[in-house]
Amino acid sequence: MAKKVVASLQKGEGKAFSKVIKMVKSPKSGAYIFKEDIVPNELVKEYFAKKS
């Protein structure tokens, strides 16, 4: 599935967005989970700066 998302981002307007993956610690189990989102290029640094 990730290949489809990345492939679609390489065409036309998709270049204005980036797929970001953030490692977050689960409050219940203490294990790390990976949170994936697609954000505009201008907001990538803000995405990683915010907590959650």
PDB file of N, CA, C and O in Angstrom, chain B, residues numbered from 101:
ATOM      1  N   MET B 101       0.816  -1.196   0.000  1.00  0.00           N
ATOM      2  CA  MET B 101       0.000   0.000   0.000  1.00  0.00           C
ATOM      3  C   MET B 101       0.857   1.257   0.000  1.00  0.00           C
ATOM      4  O   MET B 101       0.497   2.242  -0.644  1.00  0.00           O
ATOM      5  N   ALA B 102       1.953   1.245   0.690  1.00  0.00           N
ATOM      6  CA  ALA B 102       2.819   2.421   0.747  1.00  0.00           C
ATOM      7  C   ALA B 102       3.330   2.795  -0.628  1.00  0.00           C
ATOM      8  O   ALA B 102       3.505   3.977  -0.922  1.00  0.00           O
ATOM      9  N   LYS B 103       3.571   1.810  -1.473  1.00  0.00           N
ATOM     10  CA  LYS B 103       4.066   2.104  -2.810  1.00  0.00           C
ATOM     11  C   LYS B 103       3.045   2.900  -3.611  1.00  0.00           C
ATOM     12  O   LYS B 103       3.413   3.800  -4.367  1.00  0.00           O
ATOM     13  N   LYS B 104       1.770   2.577  -3.453  1.00  0.00           N
ATOM     14  CA  LYS B 104       0.727   3.321  -4.153  1.00  0.00           C
ATOM     15  C   LYS B 104       0.702   4.776  -3.700  1.00  0.00           C
ATOM     16  O   LYS B 104       0.608   5.686  -4.524  1.00  0.00           O
ATOM     17  N   VAL B 105       0.784   4.989  -2.409  1.00  0.00           N
ATOM     18  CA  VAL B 105       0.737   6.353  -1.872  1.00  0.00           C
ATOM     19  C   VAL B 105       1.930   7.140  -2.370  1.00  0.00           C
ATOM     20  O   VAL B 105       1.771   8.267  -2.839  1.00  0.00           O
ATOM     21  N   VAL B 106       3.112   6.576  -2.281  1.00  0.00           N
ATOM     22  CA  VAL B 106       4.317   7.274  -2.708  1.00  0.00           C
ATOM     23  C   VAL B 106       4.285   7.515  -4.208  1.00  0.00           C
ATOM     24  O   VAL B 106       4.681   8.588  -4.663  1.00  0.00           O
ATOM     25  N   ALA B 107       3.828   6.555  -4.979  1.00  0.00           N
ATOM     26  CA  ALA B 107       3.758   6.718  -6.433  1.00  0.00           C
ATOM     27  C   ALA B 107       2.786   7.826  -6.810  1.00  0.00           C
ATOM     28  O   ALA B 107       3.055   8.589  -7.738  1.00  0.00           O
ATOM     29  N   SER B 108       1.677   7.926  -6.118  1.00  0.00           N
ATOM     30  CA  SER B 108       0.703   8.964  -6.444  1.00  0.00           C
ATOM     31  C   SER B 108       1.197  10.345  -6.025  1.00  0.00           C
ATOM     32  O   SER B 108       0.762  11.349  -6.589  1.00  0.00           O
ATOM     33  N   LEU B 109       2.090  10.412  -5.054  1.00  0.00           N
ATOM     34  CA  LEU B 109       2.621  11.704  -4.616  1.00  0.00           C
ATOM     35  C   LEU B 109       3.640  12.267  -5.602  1.00  0.00           C
ATOM     36  O   LEU B 109       3.947  13.457  -5.543  1.00  0.00           O
ATOM     37  N   GLN B 110       4.170  11.449  -6.502  1.00  0.00           N
ATOM     38  CA  GLN B 110       5.197  11.902  -7.427  1.00  0.00           C
ATOM     39  C   GLN B 110       4.626  12.565  -8.673  1.00  0.00           C
ATOM     40  O   GLN B 110       5.394  13.041  -9.509  1.00  0.00           O
ATOM     41  N   LYS B 111       3.331  12.611  -8.822  1.00  0.00           N
ATOM     42  CA  LYS B 111       2.697  13.184 -10.013  1.00  0.00           C
ATOM     43  C   LYS B 111       2.065  14.532  -9.672  1.00  0.00           C
ATOM     44  O   LYS B 111       1.401  14.664  -8.643  1.00  0.00           O
ATOM     45  N   GLY B 112       2.265  15.513 -10.512  1.00  0.00           N
ATOM     46  CA  GLY B 112       1.551  16.788 -10.419  1.00  0.00           C
ATOM     47  C   GLY B 112       1.606  17.453  -9.067  1.00  0.00           C
ATOM     48  O   GLY B 112       2.683  17.770  -8.561  1.00  0.00           O
ATOM     49  N   GLU B 113       0.436  17.666  -8.478  1.00  0.00           N
ATOM     50  CA  GLU B 113       0.331  18.393  -7.219  1.00  0.00           C
ATOM     51  C   GLU B 113       0.874  17.614  -6.039  1.00  0.00           C
ATOM     52  O   GLU B 113       1.119  18.194  -4.981  1.00  0.00           O
ATOM     53  N   GLY B 114       1.064  16.348  -6.191  1.00  0.00           N
ATOM     54  CA  GLY B 114       1.539  15.512  -5.099  1.00  0.00           C
ATOM     55  C   GLY B 114       2.906  15.900  -4.595  1.00  0.00           C
ATOM     56  O   GLY B 114       3.276  15.555  -3.473  1.00  0.00           O
ATOM     57  N   LYS B 115       3.667  16.617  -5.411  1.00  0.00           N
ATOM     58  CA  LYS B 115       5.002  17.028  -4.991  1.00  0.00           C
ATOM     59  C   LYS B 115       4.957  18.077  -3.887  1.00  0.00           C
ATOM     60  O   LYS B 115       5.987  18.389  -3.291  1.00  0.00           O
ATOM     61  N   ALA B 116       3.792  18.619  -3.611  1.00  0.00           N
ATOM     62  CA  ALA B 116       3.635  19.609  -2.553  1.00  0.00           C
ATOM     63  C   ALA B 116       3.440  18.947  -1.193  1.00  0.00           C
ATOM     64  O   ALA B 116       3.350  19.636  -0.176  1.00  0.00           O
ATOM     65  N   PHE B 117       3.372  17.610  -1.166  1.00  0.00           N
ATOM     66  CA  PHE B 117       3.131  16.881   0.073  1.00  0.00           C
ATOM     67  C   PHE B 117       4.252  15.878   0.335  1.00  0.00           C
ATOM     68  O   PHE B 117       4.936  15.437  -0.589  1.00  0.00           O
ATOM     69  N   SER B 118       4.430  15.524   1.612  1.00  0.00           N
ATOM     70  CA  SER B 118       5.419  14.521   1.996  1.00  0.00           C
ATOM     71  C   SER B 118       4.779  13.508   2.922  1.00  0.00           C
ATOM     72  O   SER B 118       3.912  13.842   3.729  1.00  0.00           O
ATOM     73  N   LYS B 119       5.217  12.266   2.797  1.00  0.00           N
ATOM     74  CA  LYS B 119       4.765  11.221   3.712  1.00  0.00           C
ATOM     75  C   LYS B 119       5.755  11.197   4.868  1.00  0.00           C
ATOM     76  O   LYS B 119       6.957  11.032   4.660  1.00  0.00           O
ATOM     77  N   VAL B 120       5.250  11.362   6.085  1.00  0.00           N
ATOM     78  CA  VAL B 120       6.108  11.399   7.264  1.00  0.00           C
ATOM     79  C   VAL B 120       5.759  10.241   8.187  1.00  0.00           C
ATOM     80  O   VAL B 120       4.598   9.850   8.311  1.00  0.00           O
ATOM     81  N   ILE B 121       6.771   9.710   8.820  1.00  0.00           N
ATOM     82  CA  ILE B 121       6.597   8.604   9.759  1.00  0.00           C
ATOM     83  C   ILE B 121       7.232   9.025  11.077  1.00  0.00           C
ATOM     84  O   ILE B 121       8.411   9.374  11.126  1.00  0.00           O
ATOM     85  N   LYS B 122       6.443   8.989  12.140  1.00  0.00           N
ATOM     86  CA  LYS B 122       6.893   9.439  13.457  1.00  0.00           C
ATOM     87  C   LYS B 122       6.798   8.285  14.451  1.00  0.00           C
ATOM     88  O   LYS B 122       5.792   7.577  14.484  1.00  0.00           O
ATOM     89  N   MET B 123       7.826   8.096  15.249  1.00  0.00           N
ATOM     90  CA  MET B 123       7.829   7.050  16.262  1.00  0.00           C
ATOM     91  C   MET B 123       7.293   7.651  17.568  1.00  0.00           C
ATOM     92  O   MET B 123       7.815   8.649  18.066  1.00  0.00           O
ATOM     93  N   VAL B 124       6.248   7.030  18.110  1.00  0.00           N
ATOM     94  CA  VAL B 124       5.582   7.539  19.309  1.00  0.00           C
ATOM     95  C   VAL B 124       5.517   6.426  20.342  1.00  0.00           C
ATOM     96  O   VAL B 124       5.247   5.274  20.003  1.00  0.00           O
ATOM     97  N   LYS B 125       5.765   6.767  21.598  1.00  0.00           N
ATOM     98  CA  LYS B 125       5.696   5.778  22.673  1.00  0.00           C
ATOM     99  C   LYS B 125       4.252   5.645  23.160  1.00  0.00           C
ATOM    100  O   LYS B 125       3.612   6.636  23.510  1.00  0.00           O
ATOM    101  N   SER B 126       3.754   4.423  23.178  1.00  0.00           N
ATOM    102  CA  SER B 126       2.385   4.157  23.608  1.00  0.00           C
ATOM    103  C   SER B 126       2.263   4.357  25.119  1.00  0.00           C
ATOM    104  O   SER B 126       3.072   3.822  25.877  1.00  0.00           O
ATOM    105  N   PRO B 127       1.267   5.116  25.562  1.00  0.00           N
ATOM    106  CA  PRO B 127       1.109   5.342  27.006  1.00  0.00           C
ATOM    107  C   PRO B 127       0.655   4.086  27.756  1.00  0.00           C
ATOM    108  O   PRO B 127       0.950   3.941  28.943  1.00  0.00           O
ATOM    109  N   LYS B 128      -0.054   3.181  27.086  1.00  0.00           N
ATOM    110  CA  LYS B 128      -0.559   1.977  27.750  1.00  0.00           C
ATOM    111  C   LYS B 128       0.532   0.935  27.964  1.00  0.00           C
ATOM    112  O   LYS B 128       0.766   0.486  29.086  1.00  0.00           O
ATOM    113  N   SER B 129       1.195   0.557  26.873  1.00  0.00           N
ATOM    114  CA  SER B 129       2.136  -0.558  26.963  1.00  0.00           C
ATOM    115  C   SER B 129       3.583  -0.114  27.084  1.00  0.00           C
ATOM    116  O   SER B 129       4.436  -0.896  27.506  1.00  0.00           O
ATOM    117  N   GLY B 130       3.872   1.129  26.720  1.00  0.00           N
ATOM    118  CA  GLY B 130       5.252   1.597  26.761  1.00  0.00           C
ATOM    119  C   GLY B 130       6.037   1.226  25.512  1.00  0.00           C
ATOM    120  O   GLY B 130       7.197   1.615  25.376  1.00  0.00           O
ATOM    121  N   ALA B 131       5.426   0.480  24.600  1.00  0.00           N
ATOM    122  CA  ALA B 131       6.085   0.095  23.354  1.00  0.00           C
ATOM    123  C   ALA B 131       5.996   1.257  22.360  1.00  0.00           C
ATOM    124  O   ALA B 131       5.120   2.116  22.463  1.00  0.00           O
ATOM    125  N   TYR B 132       6.902   1.264  21.420  1.00  0.00           N
ATOM    126  CA  TYR B 132       6.890   2.306  20.400  1.00  0.00           C
ATOM    127  C   TYR B 132       6.005   1.887  19.232  1.00  0.00           C
ATOM    128  O   TYR B 132       6.014   0.731  18.807  1.00  0.00           O
ATOM    129  N   ILE B 133       5.248   2.845  18.725  1.00  0.00           N
ATOM    130  CA  ILE B 133       4.417   2.622  17.551  1.00  0.00           C
ATOM    131  C   ILE B 133       4.800   3.662  16.502  1.00  0.00           C
ATOM    132  O   ILE B 133       5.366   4.706  16.827  1.00  0.00           O
ATOM    133  N   PHE B 134       4.491   3.371  15.261  1.00  0.00           N
ATOM    134  CA  PHE B 134       4.821   4.279  14.172  1.00  0.00           C
ATOM    135  C   PHE B 134       3.547   4.905  13.642  1.00  0.00           C
ATOM    136  O   PHE B 134       2.589   4.208  13.306  1.00  0.00           O
ATOM    137  N   LYS B 135       3.544   6.232  13.569  1.00  0.00           N
ATOM    138  CA  LYS B 135       2.392   6.982  13.106  1.00  0.00           C
ATOM    139  C   LYS B 135       2.747   7.589  11.741  1.00  0.00           C
ATOM    140  O   LYS B 135       3.714   8.343  11.634  1.00  0.00           O
ATOM    141  N   GLU B 136       1.975   7.264  10.706  1.00  0.00           N
ATOM    142  CA  GLU B 136       2.237   7.745   9.354  1.00  0.00           C
ATOM    143  C   GLU B 136       1.169   8.758   8.953  1.00  0.00           C
ATOM    144  O   GLU B 136      -0.019   8.554   9.200  1.00  0.00           O
ATOM    145  N   ASP B 137       1.604   9.844   8.335  1.00  0.00           N
ATOM    146  CA  ASP B 137       0.694  10.868   7.844  1.00  0.00           C
ATOM    147  C   ASP B 137       1.255  11.466   6.570  1.00  0.00           C
ATOM    148  O   ASP B 137       2.441  11.327   6.270  1.00  0.00           O
ATOM    149  N   ILE B 138       0.395  12.130   5.829  1.00  0.00           N
ATOM    150  CA  ILE B 138       0.807  12.882   4.652  1.00  0.00           C
ATOM    151  C   ILE B 138       0.523  14.347   4.955  1.00  0.00           C
ATOM    152  O   ILE B 138      -0.623  14.725   5.201  1.00  0.00           O
ATOM    153  N   VAL B 139       1.570  15.171   4.937  1.00  0.00           N
ATOM    154  CA  VAL B 139       1.437  16.581   5.291  1.00  0.00           C
ATOM    155  C   VAL B 139       2.040  17.459   4.197  1.00  0.00           C
ATOM    156  O   VAL B 139       2.905  17.002   3.449  1.00  0.00           O
ATOM    157  N   PRO B 140       1.595  18.711   4.094  1.00  0.00           N
ATOM    158  CA  PRO B 140       2.210  19.635   3.136  1.00  0.00           C
ATOM    159  C   PRO B 140       3.685  19.859   3.480  1.00  0.00           C
ATOM    160  O   PRO B 140       4.067  19.811   4.650  1.00  0.00           O
ATOM    161  N   ASN B 141       4.499  20.099   2.475  1.00  0.00           N
ATOM    162  CA  ASN B 141       5.940  20.271   2.690  1.00  0.00           C
ATOM    163  C   ASN B 141       6.264  21.382   3.683  1.00  0.00           C
ATOM    164  O   ASN B 141       7.244  21.284   4.422  1.00  0.00           O
ATOM    165  N   GLU B 142       5.452  22.436   3.706  1.00  0.00           N
ATOM    166  CA  GLU B 142       5.718  23.557   4.610  1.00  0.00           C
ATOM    167  C   GLU B 142       5.515  23.183   6.080  1.00  0.00           C
ATOM    168  O   GLU B 142       6.075  23.839   6.959  1.00  0.00           O
ATOM    169  N   LEU B 143       4.733  22.151   6.360  1.00  0.00           N
ATOM    170  CA  LEU B 143       4.387  21.812   7.739  1.00  0.00           C
ATOM    171  C   LEU B 143       5.136  20.600   8.288  1.00  0.00           C
ATOM    172  O   LEU B 143       4.793  20.105   9.362  1.00  0.00           O
ATOM    173  N   VAL B 144       6.146  20.116   7.578  1.00  0.00           N
ATOM    174  CA  VAL B 144       6.865  18.914   8.019  1.00  0.00           C
ATOM    175  C   VAL B 144       7.575  19.167   9.347  1.00  0.00           C
ATOM    176  O   VAL B 144       7.465  18.354  10.265  1.00  0.00           O
ATOM    177  N   LYS B 145       8.295  20.271   9.463  1.00  0.00           N
ATOM    178  CA  LYS B 145       9.016  20.562  10.707  1.00  0.00           C
ATOM    179  C   LYS B 145       8.058  20.762  11.875  1.00  0.00           C
ATOM    180  O   LYS B 145       8.348  20.338  12.994  1.00  0.00           O
ATOM    181  N   GLU B 146       6.933  21.397  11.628  1.00  0.00           N
ATOM    182  CA  GLU B 146       5.934  21.598  12.684  1.00  0.00           C
ATOM    183  C   GLU B 146       5.330  20.271  13.128  1.00  0.00           C
ATOM    184  O   GLU B 146       5.042  20.078  14.309  1.00  0.00           O
ATOM    185  N   TYR B 147       5.139  19.359  12.182  1.00  0.00           N
ATOM    186  CA  TYR B 147       4.599  18.030  12.502  1.00  0.00           C
ATOM    187  C   TYR B 147       5.498  17.299  13.497  1.00  0.00           C
ATOM    188  O   TYR B 147       5.011  16.702  14.458  1.00  0.00           O
ATOM    189  N   PHE B 148       6.805  17.347  13.265  1.00  0.00           N
ATOM    190  CA  PHE B 148       7.726  16.656  14.163  1.00  0.00           C
ATOM    191  C   PHE B 148       7.957  17.423  15.464  1.00  0.00           C
ATOM    192  O   PHE B 148       8.356  16.823  16.462  1.00  0.00           O
ATOM    193  N   ALA B 149       7.718  18.717  15.476  1.00  0.00           N
ATOM    194  CA  ALA B 149       7.917  19.523  16.679  1.00  0.00           C
ATOM    195  C   ALA B 149       6.802  19.322  17.703  1.00  0.00           C
ATOM    196  O   ALA B 149       7.035  19.409  18.909  1.00  0.00           O
ATOM    197  N   LYS B 150       5.567  19.049  17.209  1.00  0.00           N
ATOM    198  CA  LYS B 150       4.451  18.908  18.156  1.00  0.00           C
ATOM    199  C   LYS B 150       4.504  17.543  18.860  1.00  0.00           C
ATOM    200  O   LYS B 150       4.967  16.550  18.299  1.00  0.00           O
ATOM    201  N   LYS B 151       4.032  17.531  20.062  1.00  0.00           N
ATOM    202  CA  LYS B 151       3.992  16.291  20.853  1.00  0.00           C
ATOM    203  C   LYS B 151       2.706  15.540  20.552  1.00  0.00           C
ATOM    204  O   LYS B 151       1.651  16.155  20.397  1.00  0.00           O
ATOM    205  N   SER B 152       2.782  14.214  20.469  1.00  0.00           N
ATOM    206  CA  SER B 152       1.631  13.308  20.333  1.00  0.00           C
ATOM    207  C   SER B 152       1.856  12.265  19.326  1.00  0.00           C
ATOM    208  O   SER B 152       0.982  11.429  19.097  1.00  0.00           O
TER     209      SER B 152
END
